[in-house]
């Protein structure tokens, strides 16, 4: 016993010395701390959703299952399988006309919304890759005209709030005869009534999502087209390979990783999209969750769990793809620039086609939102046929008193409405805090992972930081909604900042990691030899070298947070931040207020994007070919 005691002490001492040596390196200590923090802030909210699926919720339909629990048990703390059984096995009887129809709960609340969510995700992936990929090829590999203008305007749909194109679609194609309400601009101009499948449902949702996420495909695929090794195509040319065969056998395989990355990002984002299906009236998992959260809270959490499982599945597929990429080597050929394809007369056809499309998707929403705020009855474009006199008003902007007449419902005009500007202030507070926290944490993650790139712990921290990005936004929002309600911070800026930080850390971490990997370790080693402390090495060596990428890691969360709705809509009441006020004004019938808020948001985001480009030289589309 006495002999084993020193042995145990020496083993403990060796373990302690290894740990002490490991922890004395700043990158290791930071990585350990961030790994623990990310695990708590990411995993625990997800755990609360899973736990919520086996609880009874007072005030909801779950409470009807009180007989399942004994009389001594308390609602809200009882664990039960009722929610799962009811969702998958129960039936509902509804009246359709004079007949009573019995349908399963699962088909109404789960299977149909799940099918719709998967379909719009697949269709939007296909549309985004087709639209964005073709545009990327034309900009980078052909003599397309107006490249600078087209490249800048093409990314507008992603910079603008997600629901912008959905609202514009309504304003263009809705009609009183088909969808109810006012006739849209298309009816006013051409007297043509579009069918309902065109105005609402899977088709318009898929088209709008594809347009919104097409910049993903443009950025990812265009970057590969721009930087593609010219040796491969030149070798095929020397060997007299037909151009079509070169494209399908060489060019496309090189672009395959970017296409797969686009599919993963678009699929996960579309799966959790709420505003577009909501405005275009399609039942999806996200819209169904919002509809069920009050009267079927436990079963709504099951939908959130299903959305989370899609996020985990996408992460696994992403890991498999990135770990198994192929390399290509030339057999013959010489180095040179990628050849530019001469489109001939078609360059004018494609140029004007994309000028028209980008005008429709980038400029038209701003114009329509501005027009809506000056119409007495927003959505009514009868002034086109009857003249503008008497068909415009400034009351939505300039009313300085609380009026109940003229459709104002006791609201002041936008410029005098303190509730709106207070909500804008809340939005800026959340955006600034999220940008500072997510940018700082993401930069530290990028630095530490680059220093420990072969470490399993570094790989875990990197995956844990990236997981919230692959999770549907609504699923992340639900996780923090349940978590925040449980710990008593619901409807506080703290909860909004916490959720936003966790969701936006991937923006900064990926940007920082890519830039840190380019810095030679010898630079910092030279500073270490001269006993320069870590904080000084970061602030005076590392950060100045990669300041553009690091600044982008702060600014992307800021601009994204300004237009975020899906993530925050469940975490606070109406009026806390500006995006949550849109639903309130729509419910009140104050559509001009919604259009005005959308217009202000779009202009602010575009101004901040222009300022960022001017100050840092960074641009979302720079380096792809649009600036040439």
DOKOLSE-219796 format. One record per residue (C-alpha): chain; x, z, y. Coordinates in steps of 0.5 Angstrom, whole numbers, plus 500, padded with zeros to 3 digits. Last residue first. Layout:
! DOKOLSE-219796
{chain A	X X	Z Z	Y Y}
...
This chain:
! DOKOLSE-219796
{chain A	X 474	Z 373	Y 586}
{chain A	X 470	Z 379	Y 588}
{chain A	X 465	Z 378	Y 582}
{chain A	X 470	Z 377	Y 577}
{chain A	X 469	Z 383	Y 573}
{chain A	X 474	Z 387	Y 576}
{chain A	X 470	Z 390	Y 581}
{chain A	X 462	Z 390	Y 579}
{chain A	X 461	Z 398	Y 580}
{chain A	X 465	Z 398	Y 586}
{chain A	X 471	Z 402	Y 588}
{chain A	X 475	Z 400	Y 594}
{chain A	X 475	Z 408	Y 596}
{chain A	X 472	Z 408	Y 603}
{chain A	X 469	Z 402	Y 603}
{chain A	X 466	Z 402	Y 596}
{chain A	X 464	Z 409	Y 597}
{chain A	X 460	Z 408	Y 603}
{chain A	X 457	Z 402	Y 600}
{chain A	X 454	Z 406	Y 595}
{chain A	X 452	Z 411	Y 599}
{chain A	X 448	Z 406	Y 604}
{chain A	X 445	Z 403	Y 597}
{chain A	X 443	Z 410	Y 595}
{chain A	X 440	Z 412	Y 602}
{chain A	X 436	Z 405	Y 602}
{chain A	X 433	Z 406	Y 595}
{chain A	X 431	Z 413	Y 596}
{chain A	X 428	Z 411	Y 603}
{chain A	X 424	Z 406	Y 600}
{chain A	X 422	Z 410	Y 594}
{chain A	X 419	Z 415	Y 599}
{chain A	X 416	Z 410	Y 603}
{chain A	X 412	Z 407	Y 597}
{chain A	X 410	Z 414	Y 594}
{chain A	X 407	Z 416	Y 601}
{chain A	X 404	Z 409	Y 602}
{chain A	X 401	Z 411	Y 595}
{chain A	X 397	Z 417	Y 597}
{chain A	X 392	Z 417	Y 592}
{chain A	X 393	Z 424	Y 591}
{chain A	X 395	Z 423	Y 584}
{chain A	X 400	Z 418	Y 586}
{chain A	X 402	Z 423	Y 592}
{chain A	X 403	Z 429	Y 587}
{chain A	X 407	Z 424	Y 582}
{chain A	X 412	Z 422	Y 587}
{chain A	X 413	Z 429	Y 589}
{chain A	X 418	Z 430	Y 583}
{chain A	X 423	Z 425	Y 586}
{chain A	X 424	Z 429	Y 592}
{chain A	X 426	Z 435	Y 589}
{chain A	X 422	Z 442	Y 589}
{chain A	X 416	Z 439	Y 592}
{chain A	X 412	Z 439	Y 585}
{chain A	X 414	Z 444	Y 580}
{chain A	X 421	Z 445	Y 577}
{chain A	X 424	Z 443	Y 570}
{chain A	X 419	Z 438	Y 567}
{chain A	X 421	Z 433	Y 572}
{chain A	X 428	Z 434	Y 572}
{chain A	X 431	Z 429	Y 567}
{chain A	X 426	Z 424	Y 567}
{chain A	X 426	Z 424	Y 575}
{chain A	X 433	Z 422	Y 577}
{chain A	X 434	Z 418	Y 584}
{chain A	X 439	Z 422	Y 588}
{chain A	X 442	Z 425	Y 581}
{chain A	X 445	Z 418	Y 579}
{chain A	X 448	Z 418	Y 586}
{chain A	X 452	Z 424	Y 586}
{chain A	X 453	Z 424	Y 578}
{chain A	X 457	Z 417	Y 580}
{chain A	X 460	Z 420	Y 586}
{chain A	X 464	Z 425	Y 583}
{chain A	X 467	Z 421	Y 577}
{chain A	X 468	Z 415	Y 582}
{chain A	X 473	Z 420	Y 586}
{chain A	X 477	Z 421	Y 580}
{chain A	X 477	Z 414	Y 578}
{chain A	X 480	Z 412	Y 585}
{chain A	X 484	Z 418	Y 586}
{chain A	X 488	Z 417	Y 580}
{chain A	X 495	Z 418	Y 582}
{chain A	X 493	Z 423	Y 588}
{chain A	X 490	Z 427	Y 582}
{chain A	X 496	Z 427	Y 578}
{chain A	X 501	Z 429	Y 582}
{chain A	X 500	Z 433	Y 588}
{chain A	X 493	Z 437	Y 586}
{chain A	X 495	Z 437	Y 579}
{chain A	X 502	Z 438	Y 579}
{chain A	X 501	Z 444	Y 584}
{chain A	X 495	Z 447	Y 580}
{chain A	X 500	Z 447	Y 574}
{chain A	X 506	Z 450	Y 577}
{chain A	X 512	Z 446	Y 579}
{chain A	X 518	Z 449	Y 575}
{chain A	X 523	Z 443	Y 576}
{chain A	X 523	Z 442	Y 569}
{chain A	X 515	Z 442	Y 569}
{chain A	X 515	Z 437	Y 575}
{chain A	X 519	Z 432	Y 570}
{chain A	X 515	Z 433	Y 565}
{chain A	X 509	Z 431	Y 569}
{chain A	X 512	Z 424	Y 570}
{chain A	X 514	Z 423	Y 563}
{chain A	X 507	Z 424	Y 560}
{chain A	X 506	Z 417	Y 563}
{chain A	X 499	Z 416	Y 566}
{chain A	X 494	Z 411	Y 563}
{chain A	X 491	Z 416	Y 559}
{chain A	X 489	Z 420	Y 565}
{chain A	X 485	Z 414	Y 568}
{chain A	X 481	Z 413	Y 561}
{chain A	X 480	Z 420	Y 561}
{chain A	X 478	Z 421	Y 568}
{chain A	X 472	Z 416	Y 568}
{chain A	X 470	Z 418	Y 561}
{chain A	X 470	Z 426	Y 563}
{chain A	X 466	Z 424	Y 570}
{chain A	X 460	Z 420	Y 567}
{chain A	X 460	Z 424	Y 561}
{chain A	X 459	Z 431	Y 565}
{chain A	X 452	Z 428	Y 568}
{chain A	X 447	Z 431	Y 563}
{chain A	X 451	Z 438	Y 563}
{chain A	X 451	Z 438	Y 570}
{chain A	X 444	Z 436	Y 571}
{chain A	X 441	Z 441	Y 567}
{chain A	X 445	Z 447	Y 570}
{chain A	X 444	Z 444	Y 577}
{chain A	X 436	Z 444	Y 576}
{chain A	X 436	Z 450	Y 572}
{chain A	X 440	Z 454	Y 578}
{chain A	X 435	Z 450	Y 583}
{chain A	X 430	Z 454	Y 580}
{chain A	X 423	Z 452	Y 577}
{chain A	X 424	Z 456	Y 571}
{chain A	X 430	Z 461	Y 571}
{chain A	X 427	Z 466	Y 567}
{chain A	X 431	Z 466	Y 560}
{chain A	X 426	Z 463	Y 556}
{chain A	X 423	Z 458	Y 561}
{chain A	X 430	Z 456	Y 562}
{chain A	X 431	Z 454	Y 555}
{chain A	X 425	Z 451	Y 554}
{chain A	X 425	Z 447	Y 560}
{chain A	X 433	Z 446	Y 559}
{chain A	X 431	Z 443	Y 552}
{chain A	X 426	Z 439	Y 555}
{chain A	X 430	Z 436	Y 560}
{chain A	X 435	Z 434	Y 555}
{chain A	X 430	Z 430	Y 551}
{chain A	X 427	Z 427	Y 557}
{chain A	X 434	Z 424	Y 558}
{chain A	X 434	Z 421	Y 551}
{chain A	X 441	Z 424	Y 548}
{chain A	X 447	Z 419	Y 549}
{chain A	X 449	Z 422	Y 555}
{chain A	X 448	Z 429	Y 553}
{chain A	X 453	Z 427	Y 547}
{chain A	X 459	Z 425	Y 551}
{chain A	X 461	Z 432	Y 553}
{chain A	X 460	Z 435	Y 546}
{chain A	X 464	Z 429	Y 543}
{chain A	X 470	Z 430	Y 548}
{chain A	X 470	Z 437	Y 546}
{chain A	X 470	Z 436	Y 539}
{chain A	X 476	Z 431	Y 539}
{chain A	X 480	Z 436	Y 543}
{chain A	X 479	Z 441	Y 538}
{chain A	X 481	Z 436	Y 532}
{chain A	X 487	Z 435	Y 536}
{chain A	X 491	Z 428	Y 536}
{chain A	X 489	Z 426	Y 544}
{chain A	X 491	Z 433	Y 546}
{chain A	X 494	Z 431	Y 553}
{chain A	X 489	Z 426	Y 554}
{chain A	X 483	Z 431	Y 552}
{chain A	X 486	Z 436	Y 557}
{chain A	X 486	Z 431	Y 563}
{chain A	X 479	Z 428	Y 561}
{chain A	X 476	Z 435	Y 560}
{chain A	X 479	Z 437	Y 567}
{chain A	X 476	Z 431	Y 570}
{chain A	X 469	Z 432	Y 567}
{chain A	X 469	Z 439	Y 569}
{chain A	X 471	Z 438	Y 576}
{chain A	X 466	Z 432	Y 577}
{chain A	X 460	Z 435	Y 573}
{chain A	X 461	Z 441	Y 578}
{chain A	X 462	Z 438	Y 584}
{chain A	X 457	Z 432	Y 583}
{chain A	X 452	Z 437	Y 580}
{chain A	X 452	Z 441	Y 586}
{chain A	X 452	Z 435	Y 591}
{chain A	X 446	Z 432	Y 587}
{chain A	X 442	Z 439	Y 587}
{chain A	X 443	Z 440	Y 594}
{chain A	X 441	Z 433	Y 596}
{chain A	X 435	Z 433	Y 592}
{chain A	X 433	Z 440	Y 595}
{chain A	X 434	Z 437	Y 602}
{chain A	X 430	Z 431	Y 600}
{chain A	X 424	Z 436	Y 598}
{chain A	X 425	Z 440	Y 605}
{chain A	X 424	Z 433	Y 608}
{chain A	X 418	Z 431	Y 604}
{chain A	X 415	Z 438	Y 605}
{chain A	X 416	Z 438	Y 613}
{chain A	X 412	Z 431	Y 614}
{chain A	X 413	Z 429	Y 621}
{chain A	X 417	Z 422	Y 619}
{chain A	X 412	Z 421	Y 613}
{chain A	X 406	Z 422	Y 617}
{chain A	X 402	Z 429	Y 616}
{chain A	X 398	Z 430	Y 610}
{chain A	X 391	Z 433	Y 610}
{chain A	X 388	Z 428	Y 606}
{chain A	X 391	Z 422	Y 610}
{chain A	X 385	Z 417	Y 607}
{chain A	X 383	Z 416	Y 615}
{chain A	X 380	Z 423	Y 615}
{chain A	X 383	Z 430	Y 613}
{chain A	X 389	Z 430	Y 618}
{chain A	X 395	Z 434	Y 619}
{chain A	X 398	Z 432	Y 625}
{chain A	X 404	Z 428	Y 627}
{chain A	X 402	Z 421	Y 624}
{chain A	X 408	Z 417	Y 625}
{chain A	X 410	Z 414	Y 618}
{chain A	X 403	Z 413	Y 614}
{chain A	X 399	Z 412	Y 621}
{chain A	X 403	Z 406	Y 622}
{chain A	X 398	Z 401	Y 621}
{chain A	X 397	Z 394	Y 619}
{chain A	X 391	Z 389	Y 617}
{chain A	X 388	Z 389	Y 624}
{chain A	X 391	Z 383	Y 625}
{chain A	X 395	Z 380	Y 619}
{chain A	X 391	Z 374	Y 618}
{chain A	X 385	Z 374	Y 613}
{chain A	X 389	Z 370	Y 607}
{chain A	X 395	Z 374	Y 607}
{chain A	X 392	Z 380	Y 610}
{chain A	X 388	Z 381	Y 603}
{chain A	X 394	Z 384	Y 600}
{chain A	X 391	Z 391	Y 598}
{chain A	X 396	Z 395	Y 594}
{chain A	X 396	Z 400	Y 600}
{chain A	X 390	Z 401	Y 604}
{chain A	X 391	Z 401	Y 611}
{chain A	X 398	Z 397	Y 610}
{chain A	X 404	Z 399	Y 613}
{chain A	X 408	Z 403	Y 608}
{chain A	X 406	Z 398	Y 603}
{chain A	X 410	Z 392	Y 607}
{chain A	X 416	Z 397	Y 606}
{chain A	X 416	Z 398	Y 599}
{chain A	X 414	Z 390	Y 598}
{chain A	X 421	Z 388	Y 602}
{chain A	X 425	Z 393	Y 598}
{chain A	X 422	Z 391	Y 591}
{chain A	X 423	Z 384	Y 593}
{chain A	X 431	Z 384	Y 594}
{chain A	X 434	Z 386	Y 588}
{chain A	X 430	Z 384	Y 582}
{chain A	X 426	Z 378	Y 585}
{chain A	X 432	Z 376	Y 589}
{chain A	X 436	Z 377	Y 583}
{chain A	X 432	Z 372	Y 579}
{chain A	X 432	Z 367	Y 585}
{chain A	X 439	Z 367	Y 586}
{chain A	X 440	Z 367	Y 579}
{chain A	X 436	Z 360	Y 578}
{chain A	X 440	Z 357	Y 584}
{chain A	X 447	Z 358	Y 581}
{chain A	X 445	Z 356	Y 574}
{chain A	X 442	Z 349	Y 577}
{chain A	X 448	Z 349	Y 582}
{chain A	X 453	Z 350	Y 576}
{chain A	X 449	Z 345	Y 572}
{chain A	X 452	Z 339	Y 576}
{chain A	X 458	Z 340	Y 573}
{chain A	X 459	Z 346	Y 569}
{chain A	X 466	Z 346	Y 569}
{chain A	X 469	Z 352	Y 564}
{chain A	X 474	Z 356	Y 567}
{chain A	X 480	Z 357	Y 562}
{chain A	X 483	Z 364	Y 561}
{chain A	X 490	Z 365	Y 564}
{chain A	X 496	Z 363	Y 560}
{chain A	X 500	Z 365	Y 554}
{chain A	X 502	Z 360	Y 549}
{chain A	X 499	Z 358	Y 543}
{chain A	X 500	Z 359	Y 535}
{chain A	X 498	Z 364	Y 530}
{chain A	X 495	Z 369	Y 535}
{chain A	X 493	Z 376	Y 533}
{chain A	X 486	Z 379	Y 533}
{chain A	X 485	Z 387	Y 533}
{chain A	X 479	Z 390	Y 529}
{chain A	X 475	Z 396	Y 531}
{chain A	X 473	Z 401	Y 526}
{chain A	X 474	Z 408	Y 530}
{chain A	X 470	Z 406	Y 536}
{chain A	X 464	Z 403	Y 531}
{chain A	X 464	Z 409	Y 527}
{chain A	X 464	Z 414	Y 532}
{chain A	X 458	Z 410	Y 536}
{chain A	X 454	Z 410	Y 530}
{chain A	X 455	Z 418	Y 529}
{chain A	X 453	Z 418	Y 537}
{chain A	X 447	Z 414	Y 536}
{chain A	X 444	Z 418	Y 530}
{chain A	X 445	Z 424	Y 534}
{chain A	X 441	Z 421	Y 540}
{chain A	X 436	Z 419	Y 535}
{chain A	X 435	Z 426	Y 532}
{chain A	X 434	Z 429	Y 539}
{chain A	X 428	Z 424	Y 540}
{chain A	X 425	Z 427	Y 534}
{chain A	X 427	Z 434	Y 536}
{chain A	X 423	Z 432	Y 543}
{chain A	X 417	Z 430	Y 539}
{chain A	X 417	Z 436	Y 535}
{chain A	X 417	Z 440	Y 542}
{chain A	X 410	Z 436	Y 543}
{chain A	X 408	Z 439	Y 537}
{chain A	X 409	Z 446	Y 539}
{chain A	X 406	Z 445	Y 546}
{chain A	X 400	Z 442	Y 544}
{chain A	X 395	Z 443	Y 550}
{chain A	X 400	Z 443	Y 556}
{chain A	X 406	Z 439	Y 553}
{chain A	X 402	Z 434	Y 550}
{chain A	X 401	Z 429	Y 556}
{chain A	X 408	Z 430	Y 558}
{chain A	X 411	Z 429	Y 550}
{chain A	X 406	Z 423	Y 550}
{chain A	X 410	Z 420	Y 556}
{chain A	X 416	Z 421	Y 552}
{chain A	X 415	Z 419	Y 545}
{chain A	X 411	Z 413	Y 548}
{chain A	X 404	Z 411	Y 550}
{chain A	X 404	Z 405	Y 555}
{chain A	X 401	Z 405	Y 561}
{chain A	X 406	Z 401	Y 566}
{chain A	X 407	Z 406	Y 571}
{chain A	X 408	Z 412	Y 565}
{chain A	X 412	Z 407	Y 561}
{chain A	X 417	Z 406	Y 567}
{chain A	X 417	Z 413	Y 569}
{chain A	X 419	Z 416	Y 562}
{chain A	X 425	Z 413	Y 559}
{chain A	X 428	Z 417	Y 553}
{chain A	X 428	Z 411	Y 548}
{chain A	X 430	Z 406	Y 554}
{chain A	X 437	Z 410	Y 555}
{chain A	X 438	Z 411	Y 548}
{chain A	X 437	Z 404	Y 546}
{chain A	X 441	Z 401	Y 553}
{chain A	X 447	Z 406	Y 551}
{chain A	X 448	Z 404	Y 544}
{chain A	X 446	Z 396	Y 545}
{chain A	X 451	Z 396	Y 550}
{chain A	X 457	Z 399	Y 546}
{chain A	X 455	Z 394	Y 541}
{chain A	X 455	Z 388	Y 545}
{chain A	X 462	Z 391	Y 548}
{chain A	X 465	Z 392	Y 541}
{chain A	X 462	Z 384	Y 539}
{chain A	X 466	Z 381	Y 545}
{chain A	X 472	Z 379	Y 541}
{chain A	X 468	Z 377	Y 536}
{chain A	X 464	Z 372	Y 541}
{chain A	X 470	Z 369	Y 544}
{chain A	X 473	Z 367	Y 537}
{chain A	X 468	Z 364	Y 532}
{chain A	X 462	Z 363	Y 536}
{chain A	X 466	Z 360	Y 542}
{chain A	X 471	Z 357	Y 539}
{chain A	X 466	Z 353	Y 535}
{chain A	X 462	Z 351	Y 541}
{chain A	X 469	Z 348	Y 544}
{chain A	X 471	Z 344	Y 538}
{chain A	X 478	Z 346	Y 535}
{chain A	X 483	Z 341	Y 536}
{chain A	X 489	Z 346	Y 534}
{chain A	X 491	Z 346	Y 541}
{chain A	X 485	Z 348	Y 543}
{chain A	X 484	Z 354	Y 538}
{chain A	X 491	Z 356	Y 540}
{chain A	X 489	Z 356	Y 547}
{chain A	X 483	Z 360	Y 546}
{chain A	X 487	Z 366	Y 542}
{chain A	X 493	Z 366	Y 547}
{chain A	X 488	Z 367	Y 553}
{chain A	X 487	Z 374	Y 552}
{chain A	X 481	Z 377	Y 554}
{chain A	X 481	Z 381	Y 561}
{chain A	X 475	Z 377	Y 565}
{chain A	X 471	Z 376	Y 558}
{chain A	X 472	Z 383	Y 556}
{chain A	X 470	Z 386	Y 563}
{chain A	X 464	Z 382	Y 563}
{chain A	X 461	Z 384	Y 557}
{chain A	X 462	Z 392	Y 559}
{chain A	X 460	Z 391	Y 566}
{chain A	X 454	Z 385	Y 565}
{chain A	X 451	Z 389	Y 559}
{chain A	X 450	Z 395	Y 563}
{chain A	X 448	Z 391	Y 569}
{chain A	X 442	Z 389	Y 564}
{chain A	X 440	Z 396	Y 564}
{chain A	X 434	Z 395	Y 569}
{chain A	X 433	Z 388	Y 568}
{chain A	X 432	Z 390	Y 560}
{chain A	X 428	Z 396	Y 562}
{chain A	X 423	Z 392	Y 566}
{chain A	X 422	Z 386	Y 561}
{chain A	X 421	Z 391	Y 555}
{chain A	X 416	Z 395	Y 560}
{chain A	X 412	Z 389	Y 562}
{chain A	X 412	Z 386	Y 554}
{chain A	X 410	Z 393	Y 551}
{chain A	X 404	Z 395	Y 555}
{chain A	X 401	Z 393	Y 562}
{chain A	X 401	Z 387	Y 567}
{chain A	X 403	Z 382	Y 562}
{chain A	X 398	Z 384	Y 556}
{chain A	X 393	Z 385	Y 561}
{chain A	X 392	Z 377	Y 562}
{chain A	X 395	Z 375	Y 569}
{chain A	X 390	Z 373	Y 574}
{chain A	X 392	Z 367	Y 579}
{chain A	X 389	Z 367	Y 586}
{chain A	X 396	Z 364	Y 588}
{chain A	X 398	Z 368	Y 594}
{chain A	X 393	Z 374	Y 594}
{chain A	X 393	Z 374	Y 586}
{chain A	X 400	Z 374	Y 586}
{chain A	X 401	Z 380	Y 591}
{chain A	X 396	Z 384	Y 587}
{chain A	X 389	Z 385	Y 587}
{chain A	X 387	Z 392	Y 588}
{chain A	X 384	Z 397	Y 583}
{chain A	X 382	Z 395	Y 576}
{chain A	X 387	Z 393	Y 571}
{chain A	X 384	Z 386	Y 569}
{chain A	X 379	Z 384	Y 575}
{chain A	X 381	Z 389	Y 580}
{chain A	X 388	Z 385	Y 579}
{chain A	X 395	Z 388	Y 578}
{chain A	X 401	Z 382	Y 578}
{chain A	X 405	Z 383	Y 584}
{chain A	X 404	Z 391	Y 586}
{chain A	X 404	Z 393	Y 579}
{chain A	X 411	Z 389	Y 577}
{chain A	X 414	Z 392	Y 584}
{chain A	X 412	Z 399	Y 581}
{chain A	X 415	Z 398	Y 575}
{chain A	X 421	Z 395	Y 578}
{chain A	X 422	Z 401	Y 582}
{chain A	X 421	Z 406	Y 576}
{chain A	X 428	Z 407	Y 575}
{chain A	X 431	Z 408	Y 582}
{chain A	X 436	Z 403	Y 585}
{chain A	X 443	Z 403	Y 583}
{chain A	X 441	Z 400	Y 576}
{chain A	X 436	Z 394	Y 579}
{chain A	X 442	Z 393	Y 585}
{chain A	X 447	Z 391	Y 580}
{chain A	X 446	Z 384	Y 580}
{chain A	X 446	Z 384	Y 588}
{chain A	X 454	Z 385	Y 588}
{chain A	X 455	Z 380	Y 583}
{chain A	X 450	Z 375	Y 585}
{chain A	X 453	Z 375	Y 592}
{chain A	X 461	Z 375	Y 590}
{chain A	X 459	Z 369	Y 585}
{chain A	X 456	Z 364	Y 590}
{chain A	X 457	Z 358	Y 586}
{chain A	X 459	Z 358	Y 578}
{chain A	X 465	Z 355	Y 576}
{chain A	X 465	Z 358	Y 569}
{chain A	X 468	Z 364	Y 565}
{chain A	X 468	Z 370	Y 569}
{chain A	X 461	Z 369	Y 573}
{chain A	X 458	Z 365	Y 568}
{chain A	X 460	Z 369	Y 562}
{chain A	X 457	Z 376	Y 565}
{chain A	X 451	Z 372	Y 567}
{chain A	X 450	Z 370	Y 560}
{chain A	X 451	Z 377	Y 558}
{chain A	X 447	Z 381	Y 563}
{chain A	X 441	Z 377	Y 561}
{chain A	X 442	Z 376	Y 553}
{chain A	X 445	Z 383	Y 553}
{chain A	X 439	Z 386	Y 557}
{chain A	X 433	Z 382	Y 554}
{chain A	X 436	Z 384	Y 547}
{chain A	X 437	Z 391	Y 548}
{chain A	X 430	Z 392	Y 552}
{chain A	X 427	Z 389	Y 546}
{chain A	X 430	Z 394	Y 541}
{chain A	X 428	Z 400	Y 546}
{chain A	X 421	Z 397	Y 547}
{chain A	X 420	Z 397	Y 540}
{chain A	X 423	Z 404	Y 538}
{chain A	X 419	Z 407	Y 543}
{chain A	X 412	Z 403	Y 541}
{chain A	X 413	Z 405	Y 534}
{chain A	X 415	Z 413	Y 536}
{chain A	X 408	Z 413	Y 540}
{chain A	X 404	Z 410	Y 535}
{chain A	X 407	Z 414	Y 529}
{chain A	X 407	Z 421	Y 533}
{chain A	X 401	Z 423	Y 537}
{chain A	X 395	Z 418	Y 535}
{chain A	X 398	Z 417	Y 528}
{chain A	X 400	Z 424	Y 527}
{chain A	X 393	Z 427	Y 529}
{chain A	X 390	Z 423	Y 524}
{chain A	X 384	Z 419	Y 526}
{chain A	X 376	Z 420	Y 525}
{chain A	X 372	Z 415	Y 529}
{chain A	X 365	Z 417	Y 531}
{chain A	X 361	Z 411	Y 533}
{chain A	X 356	Z 410	Y 539}
{chain A	X 362	Z 408	Y 544}
{chain A	X 368	Z 410	Y 541}
{chain A	X 367	Z 418	Y 539}
{chain A	X 373	Z 422	Y 537}
{chain A	X 374	Z 426	Y 531}
{chain A	X 381	Z 428	Y 530}
{chain A	X 385	Z 429	Y 523}
{chain A	X 391	Z 434	Y 521}
{chain A	X 396	Z 433	Y 516}
{chain A	X 403	Z 431	Y 520}
{chain A	X 402	Z 434	Y 527}
{chain A	X 398	Z 440	Y 524}
{chain A	X 403	Z 442	Y 519}
{chain A	X 409	Z 441	Y 523}
{chain A	X 405	Z 446	Y 529}
{chain A	X 403	Z 451	Y 523}
{chain A	X 409	Z 452	Y 520}
{chain A	X 410	Z 459	Y 523}
{chain A	X 414	Z 464	Y 527}
{chain A	X 410	Z 469	Y 531}
{chain A	X 413	Z 471	Y 538}
{chain A	X 409	Z 467	Y 542}
{chain A	X 403	Z 470	Y 540}
{chain A	X 403	Z 477	Y 538}
{chain A	X 403	Z 479	Y 530}
{chain A	X 398	Z 485	Y 529}
{chain A	X 392	Z 481	Y 527}
{chain A	X 396	Z 477	Y 522}
{chain A	X 398	Z 470	Y 523}
{chain A	X 395	Z 464	Y 521}
{chain A	X 388	Z 466	Y 524}
{chain A	X 392	Z 465	Y 531}
{chain A	X 392	Z 458	Y 529}
{chain A	X 387	Z 456	Y 535}
{chain A	X 393	Z 459	Y 539}
{chain A	X 396	Z 452	Y 538}
{chain A	X 391	Z 449	Y 542}
{chain A	X 395	Z 451	Y 548}
{chain A	X 394	Z 458	Y 552}
{chain A	X 398	Z 462	Y 548}
{chain A	X 404	Z 458	Y 544}
{chain A	X 405	Z 459	Y 537}
{chain A	X 412	Z 458	Y 535}
{chain A	X 415	Z 454	Y 529}
{chain A	X 417	Z 448	Y 534}
{chain A	X 420	Z 452	Y 539}
{chain A	X 425	Z 454	Y 535}
{chain A	X 428	Z 447	Y 535}
{chain A	X 427	Z 447	Y 542}
{chain A	X 431	Z 453	Y 543}
{chain A	X 437	Z 450	Y 539}
{chain A	X 437	Z 444	Y 543}
{chain A	X 438	Z 449	Y 549}
{chain A	X 443	Z 453	Y 545}
{chain A	X 447	Z 447	Y 543}
{chain A	X 449	Z 444	Y 550}
{chain A	X 450	Z 449	Y 555}
{chain A	X 453	Z 454	Y 549}
{chain A	X 458	Z 449	Y 546}
{chain A	X 460	Z 446	Y 553}
{chain A	X 462	Z 453	Y 555}
{chain A	X 466	Z 454	Y 549}
{chain A	X 469	Z 447	Y 549}
{chain A	X 471	Z 448	Y 556}
{chain A	X 474	Z 455	Y 555}
{chain A	X 479	Z 452	Y 549}
{chain A	X 480	Z 446	Y 553}
{chain A	X 482	Z 450	Y 559}
{chain A	X 487	Z 454	Y 555}
{chain A	X 490	Z 448	Y 552}
{chain A	X 491	Z 444	Y 558}
{chain A	X 494	Z 450	Y 561}
{chain A	X 499	Z 451	Y 556}
{chain A	X 500	Z 459	Y 555}
{chain A	X 494	Z 459	Y 550}
{chain A	X 498	Z 455	Y 545}
{chain A	X 504	Z 460	Y 545}
{chain A	X 499	Z 466	Y 545}
{chain A	X 496	Z 463	Y 539}
{chain A	X 502	Z 462	Y 535}
{chain A	X 505	Z 469	Y 537}
{chain A	X 498	Z 472	Y 535}
{chain A	X 498	Z 469	Y 528}
{chain A	X 506	Z 471	Y 527}
{chain A	X 504	Z 478	Y 529}
{chain A	X 498	Z 478	Y 525}
{chain A	X 502	Z 476	Y 519}
{chain A	X 508	Z 481	Y 521}
{chain A	X 502	Z 487	Y 521}
{chain A	X 500	Z 485	Y 514}
{chain A	X 507	Z 485	Y 511}
{chain A	X 508	Z 491	Y 515}
{chain A	X 502	Z 494	Y 511}
{chain A	X 503	Z 491	Y 504}
{chain A	X 509	Z 495	Y 503}
{chain A	X 506	Z 502	Y 505}
{chain A	X 500	Z 500	Y 500}
